[in-house]
Amino acid sequence: MAYGVTIGQAATFAGVTVKTVRHYHKLGLIEEPPRDRSGYRRYSSDELLRLVQIRTLAAAGVPLAEIGAVLEADAEQFDAAIADVRRRLTERIAELTARRETLRQLAEGDRALLPDRALDLLHRMSELGFESDYVTTQREALVLSLALVPEGFDGFLTLLERRLDDPGYVNLAKRCWETETWQPDDPCIEELATAVAEHFLANPTLLGDPTDLRTWSEAVPQYRMINYHRQDRMPVSARLTALIEAKLRTAGVPVPHQ
């Protein structure tokens, strides 16, 4: 008389699949039972108990690679192993919760990428009449700034706030944005670059505090990536920016330069 149950029955009783049982065998978590006279492996109550224990530990978050050691541990070792798994699960839950919060913020827009202070600045640009494409470009520049030069980000926001408080700068910035519709060799580009440089020199607070300028001067590659963002799509604006920077350097302003 054959005792025990087949692998299919064992899997059903333990609440797993036959494939899972075979995987447990492959990992050495449970030994394969001997075959009966008919050539079938028969699972006894001991094997069923082992399958249930493995399934329960796996469902609780214990890695399969650790289950064997946990099952063979004494009471003290078992408690320590379970406490360690609990700690790792708690950390994982915190990580997943943070990811869920990031997804929620992404669904709301830019709040996952930029702090409220930066978003307020972008909103203000729209209120001042800047075109939506300009605001989008500034948003991208802010995201790059925060990622590439985080230590200079607050100072950069302060600089932008000062500039938006200055009507002269606002008007010049709008004119600079319009240059992309101009011809690349338009002499007015040079004239506008001179006007912008002169406005900065007449209002040095719009250039930033010495500490902030030092931070950016030590991050030249990052500065170039940010200040010349979209240059491949906006060649006239890139040329205008280069002209303004050159004029400021000539006047002694420490503009980062490669």
MIBA-115901 format. One line per 5 residues: number of its first residue (from 1); for each residue y, x, z of N, C-alpha, C. Coordinates in steps of 0.001 Angstrom, whole numbers, always signed. Example, Ala and Ser with C-alpha at 12.3 -4.5 7.8 and 13.67 -1.06 7.14 Angstrom:
2
1) -5690:+13190:+7800:-4500:+12300:+7800:-3300:+13200:+7800  -2250:+12850:+7080:-1060:+13670:+7140:+30:+12900:+7870 $
***
This chain:
258
1) -1194:+844:+0:+0:+0:+0:+1243:+879:+0  +2176:+591:-903:+3384:+1395:-1017:+4432:+908:-29  +4952:+1842:+759:+6001:+1501:+1708:+7337:+1977:+1147  +8404:+1373:+1663:+9733:+1755:+1203:+10172:+954:-5  +11339:+1278:-514:+11942:+543:-1628:+12292:+1506:-2746 $
6) +12485:+951:-3931:+12842:+1775:-5080:+14295:+2220:-4976  +14686:+3149:-5843:+16065:+3644:-5827:+17064:+2529:-6123  +16676:+1605:-7002:+17565:+493:-7304:+17783:-395:-6099  +16688:-686:-5374:+16809:-1510:-4179:+17584:-779:-3093  +17316:+514:-2950:+18022:+1304:-1938:+19517:+1303:-2210 $
11) +19866:+1469:-3465:+21284:+1470:-3828:+21921:+127:-3495  +21245:-951:-3826:+21772:-2289:-3547:+21936:-2507:-2052  +20905:-2149:-1274:+20969:-2343:+173:+22091:-1516:+803  +22329:-306:+281:+23342:+587:+851:+24748:+297:+326  +24839:-540:-712:+26150:-898:-1246:+26736:+139:-2180 $
16) +25856:+859:-2891:+26324:+1838:-3867:+25562:+1619:-5168  +25821:+2465:-6150:+25106:+2365:-7418:+23977:+3384:-7466  +23055:+3170:-8381:+21970:+4129:-8566:+22542:+5486:-8959  +23556:+5477:-9799:+24202:+6724:-10211:+24760:+7467:-9004  +25336:+6717:-8065:+25884:+7334:-6861:+24786:+7952:-6010 $
21) +23668:+7242:-5871:+22551:+7788:-5094:+22091:+9107:-5706  +21964:+9132:-7025:+21525:+10356:-7691:+22552:+11482:-7517  +23819:+11095:-7486:+24863:+12098:-7257:+24739:+12676:-5855  +24436:+11822:-4874:+24220:+12298:-3506:+23051:+13287:-3464  +21996:+12974:-4215:+20860:+13890:-4285:+21299:+15241:-4855 $
26) +22076:+15187:-5935:+22508:+16410:-6605:+23348:+17288:-5682  +24146:+16651:-4825:+24996:+17386:-3894:+24235:+17858:-2661  +22992:+17399:-2521:+22204:+17800:-1365:+22519:+17019:-107  +23186:+15879:-259:+23520:+15065:+911:+22309:+14306:+1434  +21371:+14035:+563:+20153:+13345:+947:+19019:+13851:+64 $
31) +17900:+14124:+673:+16762:+14638:-87:+16089:+13502:-852  +15551:+13843:-1996:+14810:+12848:-2764:+13475:+12566:-2067  +13135:+11312:-1870:+11862:+10995:-1220:+10691:+11294:-2157  +9496:+11459:-1618:+8325:+11720:-2474:+7968:+10504:-3300  +7204:+10720:-4362:+6770:+9621:-5217:+5474:+9019:-4665 $
36) +5313:+7742:-4928:+4055:+7101:-4537:+3024:+7293:-5644  +1883:+6653:-5496:+815:+6831:-6460:+1184:+6325:-7846  +2122:+5421:-7899:+2558:+4873:-9192:+3641:+5729:-9834  +4085:+6768:-9145:+5100:+7652:-9704:+6517:+7272:-9335  +6689:+6278:-8479:+8024:+5837:-8070:+8408:+6479:-6745 $
41) +9674:+6837:-6635:+10172:+7333:-5358:+10450:+6144:-4459  +10025:+6251:-3247:+10182:+5169:-2297:+11088:+5618:-1151  +12131:+4828:-919:+13121:+5151:+107:+12758:+4414:+1393  +12626:+5212:+2452:+12281:+4632:+3751:+13552:+4190:+4470  +13365:+3639:+5660:+14520:+3216:+6452:+15388:+4411:+6841 $
46) +14782:+5582:+7013:+15572:+6777:+7330:+16504:+7135:+6185  +15991:+7092:+4949:+16837:+7388:+3793:+17926:+6334:+3620  +17584:+5079:+3880:+18588:+4014:+3777:+19706:+4233:+4804  +19304:+4613:+6017:+20299:+4887:+7048:+21209:+6023:+6607  +20630:+7059:+6036:+21410:+8208:+5560:+22371:+7775:+4448 $
51) +21907:+6944:+3547:+22765:+6459:+2463:+23952:+5664:+3018  +23679:+4818:+3992:+24757:+4012:+4589:+25767:+4921:+5292  +25262:+5938:+5994:+26161:+6868:+6679:+27043:+7618:+5682  +26446:+8091:+4605:+27207:+8817:+3585:+28263:+7915:+2959  +27816:+6702:+2586:+28758:+5763:+1961:+29916:+5448:+2890 $
56) +29645:+5249:+4178:+30684:+4901:+5142:+31681:+6041:+5323  +31156:+7249:+5446:+32045:+8399:+5602:+32893:+8625:+4355  +32277:+8481:+3183:+33017:+8655:+1933:+34108:+7609:+1804  +33782:+6363:+2160:+34776:+5292:+2076:+35915:+5508:+3063  +35616:+6211:+4170:+36645:+6474:+5185:+37543:+7644:+4798 $
61) +37185:+8329:+3715:+38036:+9421:+3250:+37500:+10800:+3494  +36287:+10909:+4022:+35704:+12235:+4221:+35257:+12767:+2867  +35713:+13942:+2450:+35277:+14500:+1164:+33773:+14672:+1125  +33182:+14397:-36:+31726:+14512:-170:+31245:+15917:+205  +32041:+16918:-114:+31641:+18294:+175:+31529:+18561:+1670 $
66) +32137:+17698:+2500:+32126:+17905:+3943:+31181:+16974:+4679  +30679:+15966:+3992:+29875:+14947:+4673:+28593:+15524:+5252  +27953:+16413:+4523:+26707:+16996:+5024:+26900:+17662:+6365  +27951:+18460:+6487:+28219:+19156:+7740:+28563:+18179:+8855  +29279:+17120:+8512:+29656:+16120:+9515:+28413:+15431:+10061 $
71) +27485:+15081:+9185:+26269:+14381:+9616:+25368:+15273:+10466  +25448:+16580:+10249:+24597:+17502:+10997:+25279:+17995:+12272  +26545:+17623:+12477:+27297:+18134:+13617:+26875:+17465:+14915  +27135:+18175:+16036:+26904:+17540:+17329:+28086:+16626:+17628  +28052:+15974:+18767:+29062:+14959:+19083:+30470:+15543:+19090 $
76) +30642:+16721:+19691:+31965:+17336:+19768:+32458:+17747:+18388  +31591:+18355:+17600:+31958:+18769:+16247:+32263:+17558:+15371  +31499:+16486:+15560:+31711:+15265:+14786:+33100:+14702:+15076  +33455:+14628:+16352:+34766:+14097:+16725:+35890:+14945:+16140  +35706:+16282:+16178:+36730:+17177:+15639:+36862:+16999:+14132 $
81) +35721:+16841:+13454:+35746:+16664:+12001:+36428:+15358:+11625  +36126:+14299:+12351:+36744:+13000:+12076:+38245:+13048:+12345  +38638:+13750:+13423:+40069:+13875:+13735:+40795:+14620:+12622  +40145:+15628:+12057:+40758:+16392:+10967:+40917:+15533:+9725  +39887:+14724:+9439:+39984:+13827:+8286:+41086:+12807:+8508 $
86) +41200:+12301:+9733:+42246:+11325:+10044:+43628:+11932:+9821  +43784:+13198:+10262:+45069:+13881:+10068:+45410:+14001:+8597  +44438:+14403:+7788:+44682:+14569:+6352:+44976:+13232:+5687  +44302:+12181:+6136:+44568:+10856:+5570:+45980:+10395:+5926  +46410:+10699:+7155:+47765:+10325:+7567:+48801:+11025:+6695 $
91) +48564:+12311:+6424:+49469:+13052:+5550:+49463:+12473:+4143  +48281:+12094:+3685:+48161:+11519:+2343:+48880:+10172:+2255  +48759:+9391:+3321:+49446:+8089:+3352:+50953:+8291:+3285  +51456:+9289:+4044:+52892:+9571:+4022:+53338:+9999:+2627  +52503:+10812:+1962:+52823:+11264:+608:+52848:+10086:-361 $
96) +51867:+9203:-268:+51806:+8049:-1160:+52957:+7087:-891  +53320:+6955:+383:+54448:+6089:+723:+55735:+6628:+109  +55898:+7950:+166:+57086:+8564:-432:+57096:+8361:-1943  +55924:+8470:-2568:+55845:+8249:-4014:+56185:+6810:-4363  +55700:+5884:-3557:+56006:+4479:-3805:+57502:+4221:-3690 $
101) +58151:+4862:-2704:+59585:+4708:-2543:+60333:+5284:-3747  +59840:+6424:-4259:+60458:+7006:-5448:+60342:+6074:-6641  +59186:+5453:-6799:+58999:+4501:-7899:+59927:+3308:-7739  +60114:+2854:-6501:+61031:+1737:-6264:+62450:+2117:-6651  +62847:+3348:-6280:+64191:+3806:-6619:+64358:+3958:-8125 $
106) +63305:+4460:-8789:+63375:+4594:-10244:+63556:+3239:-10906  +62906:+2230:-10347:+63036:+885:-10901:+64464:+371:-10759  +65199:+911:-9777:+66578:+490:-9569:+67570:+1306:-10393  +67079:+2339:-11068:+67977:+3158:-11880:+67940:+4612:-11483  +69128:+5186:-11197:+69259:+6628:-10961:+69116:+7040:-9501 $
111) +68841:+6109:-8607:+68876:+6445:-7183:+67794:+7424:-6767  +66744:+7553:-7579:+65710:+8540:-7257:+66132:+9937:-7681  +67131:+10034:-8561:+67533:+11328:-9104:+68828:+11851:-8513  +69710:+10949:-8082:+71033:+11356:-7622:+71405:+10636:-6335  +72159:+11294:-5465:+72625:+10638:-4238:+73727:+9627:-4546 $
116) +74015:+8785:-3573:+75007:+7727:-3770:+76374:+8284:-4149  +76728:+9420:-3577:+78046:+9996:-3871:+78186:+10310:-5353  +77119:+10836:-5963:+77156:+11140:-7394:+77193:+9857:-8216  +76450:+8857:-7794:+76446:+7589:-8521:+77808:+6913:-8451  +78483:+7059:-7313:+79838:+6508:-7194:+80784:+7173:-8196 $
121) +80615:+8483:-8395:+81447:+9188:-9364:+81213:+8677:-10776  +79964:+8455:-11127:+79645:+7937:-12464:+80235:+6553:-12656  +80147:+5740:-11615:+80724:+4391:-11686:+82243:+4471:-11859  +82840:+5419:-11196:+84280:+5580:-11308:+84682:+6007:-12705  +83880:+6874:-13321:+84166:+7284:-14702:+84218:+6063:-15621 $
126) +83273:+5163:-15429:+83267:+3942:-16250:+84514:+3118:-15998  +84913:+3023:-14733:+86113:+2256:-14400:+87370:+2875:-14990  +87374:+4199:-15138:+88536:+4897:-15703:+88586:+4804:-17223  +87576:+4193:-17813:+87606:+3970:-19253:+86873:+4993:-20083  +86078:+5862:-19454:+85277:+6800:-20238:+84176:+6039:-20973 $
131) +83851:+6486:-22187:+82818:+5833:-22973:+81455:+5987:-22310  +80572:+5057:-22612:+79253:+5058:-21978:+78468:+6328:-22294  +78624:+6852:-23526:+77921:+8090:-23879:+78426:+9265:-23054  +79716:+9283:-22765:+80278:+10343:-21925:+79684:+10263:-20524  +79625:+9043:-19968:+79071:+8866:-18622:+77600:+9276:-18594 $
136) +76868:+8946:-19657:+75457:+9333:-19733:+75304:+10844:-19730  +76154:+11519:-20500:+76107:+12985:-20550:+76430:+13583:-19188  +77418:+13014:-18505:+77772:+13499:-17178:+76642:+13243:-16180  +75967:+12118:-16323:+74830:+11811:-15452:+73740:+12868:-15620  +73455:+13203:-16870:+72425:+14217:-17134:+72839:+15573:-16574 $
141) +74125:+15895:-16697:+74620:+17166:-16163:+74500:+17198:-14640  +74747:+16076:-13998:+74618:+16008:-12542:+73166:+16185:-12107  +72256:+15566:-12828:+70829:+15714:-12505:+70411:+17176:-12644  +70862:+17816:-13725:+70553:+19233:-13923:+71183:+20093:-12829  +72405:+19779:-12449:+73094:+20553:-11415:+72353:+20492:-10088 $
146) +71948:+19295:-9710:+71234:+19129:-8442:+69911:+19872:-8451  +69241:+19869:-9606:+67930:+20519:-9699:+68049:+22038:-9797  +69043:+22532:-10552:+69129:+23959:-10838:+69974:+24744:-9846  +71032:+24114:-9327:+71906:+24809:-8372:+72190:+23881:-7186  +71171:+23540:-6405:+71366:+22577:-5316:+72386:+23027:-4284 $
151) +72491:+24356:-4070:+73431:+24855:-3078:+74882:+24675:-3512  +75105:+24452:-4803:+76464:+24259:-5291:+76776:+22819:-5643  +75835:+21911:-5365:+75993:+20535:-5843:+77125:+19799:-5121  +77193:+19907:-3790:+78243:+19195:-3063:+79624:+19672:-3497  +79754:+20982:-3691:+81027:+21502:-4159:+81370:+20996:-5544 $
156) +80350:+20858:-6392:+80557:+20342:-7741:+81045:+18888:-7698  +80470:+18096:-6786:+80914:+16710:-6644:+82360:+16650:-6161  +82692:+17521:-5223:+84077:+17557:-4737:+85038:+17894:-5874  +84636:+18842:-6717:+85463:+19229:-7863:+85659:+18051:-8817  +84580:+17330:-9103:+84689:+16171:-9993:+85588:+15092:-9392 $
161) +85488:+14902:-8080:+86343:+13904:-7422:+87812:+14283:-7581  +88134:+15555:-7396:+89516:+16008:-7570:+89985:+15774:-9006  +89120:+16094:-9946:+89503:+15966:-11349:+89745:+14502:-11731  +88916:+13615:-11229:+89094:+12208:-11563:+90318:+11610:-10883  +90801:+12272:-9830:+92037:+11840:-9174:+93277:+12284:-9945 $
166) +93074:+13162:-10936:+94192:+13739:-11686:+94309:+13048:-13044  +95352:+12227:-13241:+95505:+11507:-14511:+95571:+12434:-15716  +96211:+13589:-15538:+96310:+14526:-16656:+94940:+15018:-17087  +94103:+15347:-16126:+92750:+15795:-16469:+91970:+14675:-17152  +92085:+13454:-16623:+91350:+12324:-17198:+91712:+12138:-18670 $
171) +92998:+12209:-18968:+93431:+12048:-20354:+92898:+13175:-21241  +92945:+14398:-20728:+92445:+15530:-21506:+90924:+15425:-21710  +90213:+14999:-20684:+88757:+14866:-20796:+88387:+13834:-21856  +89138:+12749:-21917:+88876:+11731:-22938:+89150:+12290:-24334  +90211:+13076:-24471:+90509:+13695:-25765:+89416:+14690:-26157 $
176) +88923:+15435:-25164:+87841:+16393:-25446:+86597:+15677:-25961  +86324:+14526:-25401:+85145:+13772:-25833:+85305:+13289:-27274  +86532:+13008:-27657:+86788:+12513:-29015:+86617:+13590:-30076  +86630:+14863:-29669:+86593:+15939:-30665:+85312:+15954:-31484  +84256:+15343:-30976:+82992:+15382:-31720:+83107:+14660:-33055 $
181) +84141:+13832:-33197:+84376:+13144:-34471:+85284:+13969:-35389  +85771:+15117:-34906:+86661:+15948:-35698:+85862:+16916:-36581  +86538:+17500:-37530:+85928:+18546:-38334:+85823:+19837:-37491  +84751:+20604:-37649:+84566:+21805:-36820:+85703:+22816:-36916  +86376:+22849:-38073:+87457:+23836:-38245:+88843:+23227:-38029 $
186) +88909:+22042:-37443:+90197:+21386:-37196:+91036:+22258:-36258  +92241:+22653:-36658:+93085:+23498:-35793:+93463:+22824:-34483  +93348:+21505:-34447:+93688:+20789:-33211:+92708:+21116:-32080  +91514:+21604:-32432:+90540:+21976:-31403:+91084:+23129:-30573  +91632:+24123:-31251:+92234:+25266:-30562:+93404:+24809:-29699 $
191) +94228:+23910:-30235:+95385:+23408:-29488:+94949:+22658:-28235  +93883:+21858:-28366:+93403:+21109:-27217:+92815:+22046:-26158  +92097:+23071:-26601:+91543:+24043:-25656:+92663:+24707:-24862  +93749:+25035:-25537:+94900:+25648:-24863:+95498:+24681:-23845  +95608:+23412:-24231:+96183:+22409:-23325:+95331:+22241:-22076 $
196) +94010:+22223:-22260:+93111:+22059:-21115:+93194:+23271:-20200  +93157:+24471:-20779:+93221:+25693:-19982:+94537:+25755:-19208  +95630:+25417:-19868:+96932:+25452:-19196:+96998:+24439:-18056  +96369:+23288:-18253:+96373:+22277:-17190:+95588:+22774:-15977  +94454:+23413:-16221:+93672:+23979:-15123:+94461:+25059:-14383 $
201) +95098:+25926:-15132:+95844:+27026:-14522:+97043:+26515:-13729  +97623:+25411:-14180:+98750:+24819:-13459:+98280:+24036:-12231  +96995:+23690:-12203:+96420:+22930:-11091:+95120:+23616:-10654  +95220:+24761:-9986:+94036:+25587:-9689:+92967:+24892:-8851  +93349:+23844:-8092:+92318:+23142:-7312:+91303:+22455:-8217 $
206) +91669:+22224:-9478:+90745:+21590:-10420:+89694:+22567:-10929  +89873:+23856:-10592:+88893:+24859:-11000:+87813:+25070:-9948  +88060:+24567:-8731:+87077:+24705:-7668:+87505:+25709:-6628  +86906:+25611:-5444:+87190:+26547:-4366:+86539:+27896:-4660  +87094:+28978:-4126:+86517:+30319:-4368:+85025:+30404:-4034 $
211) +84619:+29756:-2932:+83197:+29796:-2550:+82337:+29126:-3606  +82818:+27988:-4115:+82058:+27274:-5141:+81987:+28083:-6428  +83110:+28712:-6794:+83123:+29535:-8005:+82148:+30708:-7869  +82061:+31259:-6654:+81147:+32369:-6421:+79693:+31907:-6570  +79417:+30709:-6071:+78054:+30172:-6185:+77642:+30043:-7637 $
216) +78535:+29527:-8454:+78204:+29341:-9868:+78180:+30670:-10620  +79022:+31615:-10204:+79022:+32920:-10881:+77727:+33670:-10635  +77006:+33304:-9567:+75725:+33937:-9265:+74556:+33177:-9893  +74881:+32125:-10628:+73836:+31319:-11268:+74199:+31112:-12736  +74419:+32229:-13423:+74905:+32170:-14809:+73963:+31407:-15739 $
221) +72664:+31697:-15767:+71785:+30960:-16696:+71799:+29456:-16433  +71810:+29102:-15132:+71839:+27676:-14800:+73149:+27031:-15245  +74246:+27768:-15023:+75557:+27258:-15438:+75591:+26985:-16933  +75049:+27920:-17711:+75054:+27754:-19168:+74216:+26547:-19585  +73082:+26372:-18926:+72218:+25226:-19249:+72933:+23912:-18990 $
226) +73695:+23874:-17903:+74379:+22634:-17516:+75624:+22404:-18367  +76467:+23443:-18474:+77754:+23267:-19142:+77615:+23094:-20650  +76498:+23586:-21197:+76285:+23453:-22644:+75134:+22514:-22957  +74883:+21599:-22020:+73870:+20576:-22259:+74264:+19748:-23488  +73306:+19517:-24340:+73494:+18746:-25593:+74259:+19529:-26658 $
231) +74437:+20821:-26503:+75233:+21564:-27473:+74641:+21493:-28880  +73305:+21346:-28969:+72697:+21264:-30294:+73071:+19980:-31009  +73384:+18948:-30230:+73774:+17661:-30827:+75287:+17478:-30854  +76016:+18327:-30133:+77467:+18186:-30037:+78118:+19546:-30269  +78039:+20077:-31481:+78544:+21432:-31755:+80043:+21586:-31571 $
236) +80816:+20560:-31904:+82265:+20675:-31758:+82645:+20752:-30284  +82005:+19931:-29484:+82271:+19961:-28039:+81878:+21306:-27450  +80766:+21876:-27939:+80331:+23184:-27456:+81367:+24246:-27805  +81904:+24166:-29018:+82930:+25141:-29423:+84178:+24984:-28568  +84574:+23746:-28313:+85755:+23494:-27488:+85557:+24055:-26079 $
241) +84373:+23832:-25505:+84076:+24345:-24166:+84166:+25868:-24140  +83612:+26516:-25170:+83648:+27979:-25240:+85087:+28482:-25328  +85922:+27806:-26105:+87318:+28212:-26232:+88056:+28086:-24901  +87814:+26976:-24193:+88473:+26768:-22896:+88048:+27863:-21914  +86760:+28149:-21888:+86255:+29181:-20977:+86871:+30542:-21297 $
246) +86961:+30870:-22573:+87524:+32169:-22976:+88974:+32293:-22525  +89750:+31216:-22693:+91156:+31246:-22298:+91292:+31390:-20780  +90412:+30738:-20030:+90452:+30852:-18571:+90058:+32261:-18119  +89070:+32844:-18761:+88678:+34215:-18408:+89831:+35200:-18678  +90512:+34982:-19790:+91655:+35842:-20127:+92734:+35762:-19055 $
251) +92826:+34574:-18439:+93831:+34383:-17386:+93325:+34843:-16019  +92095:+35365:-15972:+91568:+35914:-14728:+90700:+34976:-13918  +90373:+33824:-14472:+89496:+32880:-13761:+88042:+33344:-13927  +87275:+33465:-12824:+85897:+33962:-12914:+84916:+32927:-13428  +85063:+32556:-14689:+84138:+31618:-15300:+82830:+32340:-15616 $
256) +81682:+31806:-15217:+80411:+32485:-15521:+80271:+32788:-17004  +79753:+33977:-17273:+79681:+34400:-18671:+78463:+35299:-18867  +77706:+35046:-19960:+76554:+35873:-20290:+76963:+36882:-21350 $
***
